[in-house]
Amino acid sequence: MTAIPLGYAATSLMVMALARLLPGDRAQATVLATLLSFALYAALIVYVFAASSARKAFCVTLVLGALGGGIAWLSIAMGGRV
């Protein structure tokens, strides 16, 4: 349950934050963030299956998702890119 659905959600939140923080126009930042999402998702899945415990993998995935969501929310609240 951690690798596929939660990993996808965490990756989506991280990519949303990354697209808002990358320099350049919106289209280029979105495309670059989307391309990086494949590497982020693969790395997260590999980490989940290589983690020493399921609890640690779950917590790390939740923290990464919360970090990405928090950065994206903060960027929106501060009037960043829409």
Secondary structure, 3 states (H helix, E strand, C coil): CHHHHHHHHHHHHHHHHHHHHCCCCHHHHHHHHHHHHHHHHHHHHHHHHHCCCHHHHHHHHHHHHHHHHHHHHHHHHCCCCC
